[in-house]
Amino acid sequence: MSDRERALCTIAEKLSATPTRVVETDWQPLRELGFDDSACLEVGHIVGIFNYLTRLADGFGLKLDAKTEEAARSGSALMRPD
């Protein structure tokens, strides 16, 4: 995992699990990689939308299709249809 990916995963995890504990210094690794305020806001939006959609799907009891479920279990990427 690259430094960029690690920094993104770290802030995404904290925003998802304990958003009220996120402080300015949590954003520092991204800022050191060149993320400005706008880019940090975009990260927050993406994390928030993902959390919203997964909670909505869980709340309505939506299930993954078999191919997607297997990919999630194995950690394999899904192939995009051509």
Backbone as a ProteinNet text record, in pm:
[ID]
protein_1_A
[PRIMARY]
MSDRERALCTIAEKLSATPTRVVETDWQPLRELGFDDSACLEVGHIVGIFNYLTRLADGFGLKLDAKTEEAARSGSALMRPD
[TERTIARY]
85.5	0	90.1	57.7	136.9	107.1	191.3	167.6	33.2	1.5	-125.5	-244.1	-237.7	-346	-359.3	-245.9	-247.6	-311.7	-274.7	-331	-481.6	-523.6	-666.4	-743.3	-689.5	-756.4	-764.9	-659.8	-657.6	-765.9	-775.9	-877.8	-1016.7	-1031.9	-1162.7	-1210.7	-1120	-1157.7	-1201	-1125.3	-1160.4	-1290.2	-1308.7	-1434	-1554	-1533.7	-1642.6	-1672.1	-1567.1	-1584.2	-1606.8	-1531.6	-1538.9	-1530.1	-1628.8	-1620.6	-1609.9	-1665	-1657.5	-1518.5	-1430.6	-1294.3	-1191.5	-1237.7	-1146.5	-1104.1	-973.1	-917.2	-826.5	-787.8	-707.8	-583	-518	-394.4	-418.7	-541.8	-572.7	-560.8	-576.3	-567.6	-424.2	-333.3	-196.1	-127.3	-140.8	-75.4	-120.9	-247.9	-295.4	-240.8	-238	-185.6	-38.8	35.6	176.9	194.3	89.6	91.4	33.1	2.3	-44	-194.7	-270.1	-414.9	-443.7	-517.6	-557.6	-695.6	-752.8	-883.8	-989.5	-989.9	-1089.1	-1076	-953.7	-931	-971.1	-941.3	-981.5	-1133.4	-1199.5	-1345.8	-1401.4	-1340.6	-1385.1	-1368.9	-1259.6	-1240.3	-1353.6	-1383.8	-1493.6	-1626.8	-1652.9	-1777.4	-1783.7	-1676.9	-1674.8	-1696.8	-1628.5	-1645.7	-1789.6	-1842.8	-1979.8	-2082.5	-2066.9	-2161.5	-2153.9	-2033	-2018.5	-2088.3	-2066.2	-2130.2	-2282.3	-2330.3	-2474.7	-2533.7	-2471.3	-2526.5	-2523.2	-2415	-2409.4	-2510.2	-2530.5	-2630.6	-2771.5	-2796.5	-2926.3	-2951.7	-2853	-2866.7	-2888.5	-2812.6	-2830.6	-2969.8	-3015.2	-3146.1	-3261.5	-3243.6	-3347.3	-3323.2	-3218.1	-3190.9	-3144.1	-3083.9	-3036.1	-2917	-2911	-2803.3	-2722.3	-2593.5	-2506.3	-2537	-2516	-2529.5	-2411.9	-2421	-2321.7	-2180.4	-2165.9	-2034.3	-1969.9	-2047.9	-1997.1	-1966.7	-2051.1	-2028.9	-1896.8	-1869.8	-1744.6	-1624.8	-1636.6	-1527.8	-1501.2	-1606.7	-1591.1	-1522.5	-1561.7	-1503.2	-1355.6	-1323.1	-1187	-1093.6	-1149.9	-1068.5	-1028.5	-1087.8	-1058.5	-1137.8	-1077.9	-1147.9	-1248.9	-1359.3	-1458.8	-1414.7	-1439.4	-1411.1	-1526.8	-1494.9	-1598.8	-1642	-1771.4	-1815.3	-1768.4	-1736.5	-1690.8	-1805.4
-117	0	123.4	217.2	340.7	431.1	531.7	628.4	697.9	728.6	795.8	706.9	581	487.5	466.5	455.6	436.5	557.2	677.1	798.6	807.8	774.1	776.5	673.3	554.3	449.2	486.5	547.9	586.1	688.4	793.5	895.4	840.3	756.7	697.8	611	534	448.7	532.6	637.8	721.2	797	850.4	920.2	826.9	700.7	602.6	554.5	523	460.9	560.8	670.8	767.9	910.9	953.7	1086.2	1202.4	1189	1299.8	1314	1218.1	1224.2	1268.7	1300.2	1348.1	1490.7	1513.1	1645.5	1687	1811.8	1866.9	1783.6	1734.5	1658.4	1525.6	1475.1	1352.7	1373.5	1496.8	1529.3	1555.7	1569.5	1607.6	1513.6	1381	1293.9	1322.4	1354.5	1388.7	1523.8	1618.2	1751.3	1742.7	1655.9	1638.2	1574.6	1509.6	1450.2	1544.6	1668	1767.6	1789.4	1728	1748.2	1884.2	1968.5	2097.9	2084.4	2196.5	2191.6	2128.1	2163.4	2109.7	1958	1910.3	1766	1691.8	1749.9	1687.3	1682.7	1788.6	1791.1	1682.8	1665.8	1561.6	1422.6	1399.4	1271.8	1251.5	1355.8	1346.6	1315.7	1378.1	1351.2	1206.8	1157.5	1019.8	920.1	941.1	852.3	859.9	980	997.1	932.8	949.8	890.5	739	683.6	538.7	486.5	554	512.7	524	629.8	648.3	534.9	506.9	404.9	265.2	231.3	98.5	86.4	192.2	187.6	178.2	249	242.2	101	43.9	-93.2	-192	-177.5	-266	-248.8	-125.2	-96.4	-155.2	-164.8	-223.1	-371	-426.7	-569	-609.9	-516.4	-550.1	-644.6	-740.6	-839.5	-825.9	-858.8	-859.1	-980.5	-965.5	-1082.1	-1175.5	-1299.7	-1402.1	-1363.4	-1307	-1270	-1160.3	-1061.8	-952.6	-1001.5	-1088.5	-1146	-1223.1	-1302.3	-1378.1	-1284.3	-1179	-1082.1	-1014.8	-981.2	-917.7	-1012.8	-1139.3	-1238.5	-1264	-1269.3	-1303.3	-1183	-1063.4	-944.6	-920.1	-996.5	-980.7	-865	-799.6	-690.9	-748.4	-682	-721.2	-671	-747.8	-705.4	-618.7	-509.5	-424.7	-483.3	-482.3	-530.4	-435.8	-490.1	-406.7	-335.5
0	0	0	-84.9	-92.6	27.3	47.5	155.5	136	11.5	-20.2	16.7	-24.5	6.9	157.5	226.6	371.9	441.2	399	459.2	433.8	312.8	280.3	362.1	374.1	452.6	600.3	651	792.7	823.2	742.3	769.5	741	639.6	609.5	725	781.6	894.8	1015	1044.8	1160.3	1136	1015.3	983.7	993.5	960	963.9	1105.3	1179.6	1311.1	1424.1	1422.2	1532.8	1479	1402.5	1338.4	1436.1	1554.4	1650.7	1711.1	1685.5	1738.3	1634	1513.9	1409.9	1444.3	1444.4	1473.7	1358.1	1357.3	1247.1	1218.3	1322.6	1301.2	1228.2	1230.8	1156.7	1005.5	961.9	820.2	774.9	869.2	837.5	737.6	751.4	652.5	508.4	490.2	355.7	311.8	402.7	368.7	328.5	395.9	360.8	222.6	175.3	41.5	-63.8	-24.7	-120	-124.6	-34.4	-30.9	30.1	-42.9	11.2	76.1	120.6	186.2	98.8	-28.6	-121.4	-136.4	-147.1	-161.3	-33.9	81.7	208.3	220.3	178.1	179.7	87.7	-27.3	-120	-57.5	11.7	82.4	182.5	259.8	356.4	290.4	176.8	104.5	56.2	0.6	-50.1	63.7	175	290.2	341.1	351.6	399	307.8	178.3	83	88.8	95.6	105.4	231.4	345.3	469.4	460.1	400.7	383.4	300.1	186.2	96.9	158.7	229	290	404.2	479.8	587.1	529.8	423.3	358.1	305.1	238.7	187.3	301.4	409.2	525.1	584.7	595.2	653.5	574.3	443.3	358.7	332.4	392.2	378.4	239.3	166.4	33.1	43	-46.5	-46.5	-174.6	-164.6	-281.8	-368.8	-498.7	-586.4	-557.5	-601.5	-567.8	-611.9	-730.9	-782.7	-697.5	-659.4	-577	-436.2	-382.6	-249.7	-246.1	-349.9	-356.7	-366.6	-445.7	-458.4	-323.3	-250.7	-119.8	-22.1	-26.2	63.4	33.5	-94.4	-135.2	-143.1	-151.7	-167.6	-312.2	-403.6	-546.5	-604.5	-701.5	-770.3	-868.2	-884	-983.8	-1120.5	-1221.9	-1358.9	-1406.6	-1471.9	-1530.1	-1663.4	-1689	-1820.3	-1930.1	-2043.6	-2156.4	-2222.2
[MASK]
++++++++++++++++++++++++++++++++++++++++++++++++++++++++++++++++++++++++++++++++++

